[in-house]
Amino acid sequence: MTNKKTTKTKTVKDYLRLPFEVHYHHLSYTSLELLSEDYKITQPNDFKGIRIEQGNARGVTFYCAENTGAELMCCITDSHEQTVPVWLRWIGEEDLNINYGQKIGIEIDGNSLNKIEVDPDDLEDLVESGCCTEFYSLEEESIDYIILDADGDRIKIDEYGCAVEFNEDDEEGELFIDVEKLSEDESLSNYSTMTHSEDIDMWIIDLWVKKFPTLPVPVPNISSYDF
């Protein structure tokens, strides 16, 4: 009698709601930094431009501490929007290659932060303010692998929920998360996502609250720029 090898299934509750890591082989990267005429920033109008740098990051890792199950399913099924949601924390990357740079002019007009046309030579005289942000593009990118129970067993799985490393008993690897079955569970679609515009808006708001706490937060119309 021939013994047929079968894929074992772990109890979903063991790993579905524990902290996890998600690893990407390749992601597009963008950084923004506000520029000024002087290193000392005393008022919003000191900001005269933005430096934009873009490139490619490899071997990027994020960590999710507060996982309800929905966040894990979001990453496995690539259901996030454009950039990293607030519930993922950057851990590190293996390599970052910047291959594009640009500077644009800005002005504070009332309660609005706008892009303006500026002589390129004027932008070259601006200095770094130290007020910067960065983000990665997740759209159309698939995971490399996920580490379940990142603070404990650290089980490496693929996009199908199976253990990545094969062993003698399981040709396909153990099934730790039944992605196909859980995709039908509407409760696991309750997660927040982030667009590039929302990410930039949050950066501007946080910057103004910390640096100019008595002034109104500007509407960051620079987010209309195609990043």
Wavefront OBJ file of the C-alpha trace (Angstrom):
o trace
v 0.000 0.000 0.000
v 1.444 3.345 -1.054
v 1.548 6.157 1.485
v 0.457 9.433 -0.111
v 2.206 12.551 1.115
v -0.218 15.216 2.254
v 0.087 18.853 3.220
v -0.449 19.310 6.954
v -2.455 22.253 8.242
v -1.513 24.138 11.410
v -4.239 25.605 13.577
v -4.869 29.078 12.165
v -5.264 30.717 15.573
v -1.655 29.817 16.430
v -0.175 32.267 13.950
v -2.866 34.428 12.380
v -2.848 37.145 15.044
v 0.742 37.190 16.201
v 3.362 39.811 15.254
v 4.970 39.142 11.893
v 7.669 40.382 9.527
v 7.162 40.926 5.806
v 10.116 40.871 3.405
v 10.246 42.370 -0.083
v 12.944 41.558 -2.622
v 12.569 44.913 -4.412
v 10.715 48.184 -3.741
v 10.799 51.629 -5.325
v 12.010 54.302 -2.886
v 11.344 58.049 -2.624
v 12.674 60.633 -0.160
v 11.624 64.268 0.277
v 13.503 67.003 2.136
v 12.482 70.612 2.614
v 15.130 73.142 1.605
v 15.790 76.644 2.907
v 18.120 79.601 2.355
v 19.605 79.177 5.823
v 20.156 76.224 8.167
v 18.148 77.933 10.921
v 14.384 77.622 10.408
v 12.352 80.161 12.389
v 9.171 80.487 10.304
v 7.350 78.539 7.563
v 8.401 80.982 4.846
v 11.997 79.912 5.395
v 11.165 76.813 3.357
v 11.842 77.562 -0.321
v 12.064 74.180 -2.000
v 11.937 70.404 -1.814
v 14.584 67.918 -2.875
v 13.205 64.670 -4.283
v 15.360 61.558 -4.565
v 14.219 58.239 -5.969
v 15.753 54.836 -6.428
v 15.453 51.120 -5.712
v 15.696 49.293 -2.419
v 16.393 45.598 -2.100
v 15.830 43.219 0.773
v 13.414 45.518 2.631
v 11.889 44.262 5.896
v 8.905 45.584 7.870
v 7.469 44.507 11.240
v 3.843 44.449 12.374
v 3.412 44.452 16.152
v -0.378 44.927 16.283
v -1.739 42.204 14.024
v -5.457 41.390 14.129
v -5.150 38.886 11.313
v -6.360 41.420 8.764
v -2.921 43.038 8.541
v -1.275 39.688 7.874
v -3.810 38.839 5.162
v -3.313 42.273 3.612
v 0.418 41.623 3.190
v 0.057 38.025 1.997
v -2.506 38.972 -0.656
v -0.824 42.272 -1.657
v -4.007 44.212 -0.851
v -2.337 47.385 0.431
v -2.466 50.639 -1.521
v 0.473 52.692 -2.739
v 2.796 52.883 0.247
v 3.561 51.464 3.693
v 0.547 51.565 6.066
v 0.968 52.991 9.560
v 0.821 49.525 11.153
v 4.036 48.404 9.446
v 7.358 49.554 10.935
v 10.498 49.631 8.813
v 13.291 47.394 10.159
v 15.958 47.581 7.494
v 17.117 46.917 3.970
v 20.069 45.194 2.328
v 20.794 47.799 -0.342
v 19.560 51.215 -1.504
v 20.458 52.686 -4.878
v 19.476 56.320 -5.599
v 19.352 56.963 -9.341
v 17.241 60.120 -9.701
v 17.145 63.532 -8.064
v 15.192 66.741 -8.553
v 14.495 70.010 -6.737
v 11.215 71.927 -6.920
v 10.301 75.351 -5.566
v 7.596 75.876 -2.945
v 5.952 78.760 -1.143
v 3.665 79.176 1.845
v 0.635 81.140 0.679
v -1.712 81.783 3.589
v -2.639 78.305 4.798
v -1.434 76.512 1.700
v 1.914 74.965 0.753
v 2.258 75.110 -3.036
v 4.697 74.185 -5.781
v 5.972 77.130 -7.801
v 8.192 77.660 -10.822
v 11.671 78.708 -9.715
v 14.894 79.394 -11.584
v 16.965 76.175 -11.244
v 20.002 78.238 -10.261
v 18.105 79.624 -7.247
v 17.304 76.088 -6.102
v 20.974 75.119 -6.196
v 21.740 77.710 -3.502
v 19.256 76.210 -1.027
v 20.489 74.103 1.888
v 19.146 71.021 3.648
v 16.773 71.737 6.519
v 16.807 68.296 8.111
v 13.018 68.130 7.666
v 12.601 65.009 5.560
v 10.532 61.900 4.983
v 10.780 58.757 2.904
v 8.424 56.122 1.594
v 8.395 52.908 -0.391
v 5.988 51.992 -3.183
v 4.112 48.766 -2.430
v 1.670 48.862 -5.344
v 2.110 46.011 -7.801
v 4.810 44.495 -5.576
v 4.552 40.976 -4.162
v 6.092 39.743 -0.943
v 9.292 37.730 -1.003
v 8.307 35.914 2.176
v 6.698 36.474 5.598
v 7.960 35.480 9.036
v 5.056 34.329 11.204
v 5.293 34.745 14.985
v 8.244 37.100 14.536
v 8.927 37.255 18.283
v 8.672 33.497 18.780
v 8.774 30.539 16.394
v 9.761 32.691 13.363
v 8.222 30.491 10.677
v 9.019 31.479 7.105
v 6.056 31.189 4.708
v 5.328 32.063 1.080
v 2.322 33.865 -0.464
v 0.289 30.647 -0.241
v 0.750 30.348 3.518
v 3.102 27.360 3.245
v 6.446 26.922 4.946
v 9.150 27.944 2.490
v 11.761 25.380 3.458
v 10.849 21.865 2.375
v 11.542 18.871 4.564
v 11.626 15.090 4.194
v 7.979 14.580 5.164
v 6.283 17.463 3.328
v 7.075 18.033 -0.318
v 5.084 21.262 -0.418
v 5.846 22.429 3.114
v 3.366 22.679 5.974
v 0.354 24.935 5.478
v 0.411 27.427 8.356
v -2.084 29.969 6.988
v -4.901 28.802 4.699
v -4.933 31.901 2.482
v -7.588 30.619 0.073
v -10.037 29.810 2.866
v -9.373 32.947 4.905
v -9.772 35.207 1.863
v -13.504 34.555 2.167
v -13.576 35.928 5.733
v -14.792 39.548 5.494
v -13.593 40.301 9.031
v -10.020 39.940 7.767
v -10.444 42.810 5.316
v -10.678 45.421 8.070
v -7.263 47.083 7.794
v -6.012 50.577 6.968
v -3.943 51.423 3.887
v -1.972 54.480 2.776
v -1.615 56.444 -0.462
v 1.439 58.542 -1.314
v -0.584 61.752 -0.903
v -1.803 60.707 2.548
v 1.750 59.819 3.563
v 3.035 63.272 2.523
v 0.089 64.992 4.227
v 0.862 63.186 7.498
v 4.507 64.240 7.249
v 3.636 67.918 6.740
v 1.068 67.910 9.554
v 3.448 66.216 11.995
v 6.266 68.592 11.034
v 4.138 71.715 11.584
v 2.761 70.502 14.917
v 6.311 69.946 16.214
v 8.109 72.909 14.633
v 5.378 75.585 14.517
v 2.868 74.532 17.216
v 1.139 77.930 17.368
v 0.580 78.246 13.611
v -2.162 76.712 11.443
v -1.140 73.539 9.635
v -0.891 74.231 5.884
v -2.699 72.272 3.234
v 0.159 70.364 1.527
v -0.758 70.790 -2.120
v 2.653 69.410 -3.102
v 1.083 65.954 -2.817
v -0.326 66.460 -6.307
v 3.211 65.921 -7.592
v 3.574 62.601 -9.382
v 5.902 60.637 -7.099
l 1 2 3 4 5 6 7 8 9 10 11 12 13 14 15 16 17 18 19 20 21 22 23 24 25 26 27 28 29 30 31 32 33 34 35 36 37 38 39 40 41 42 43 44 45 46 47 48 49 50 51 52 53 54 55 56 57 58 59 60 61 62 63 64 65 66 67 68 69 70 71 72 73 74 75 76 77 78 79 80 81 82 83 84 85 86 87 88 89 90 91 92 93 94 95 96 97 98 99 100 101 102 103 104 105 106 107 108 109 110 111 112 113 114 115 116 117 118 119 120 121 122 123 124 125 126 127 128 129 130 131 132 133 134 135 136 137 138 139 140 141 142 143 144 145 146 147 148 149 150 151 152 153 154 155 156 157 158 159 160 161 162 163 164 165 166 167 168 169 170 171 172 173 174 175 176 177 178 179 180 181 182 183 184 185 186 187 188 189 190 191 192 193 194 195 196 197 198 199 200 201 202 203 204 205 206 207 208 209 210 211 212 213 214 215 216 217 218 219 220 221 222 223 224 225 226 227
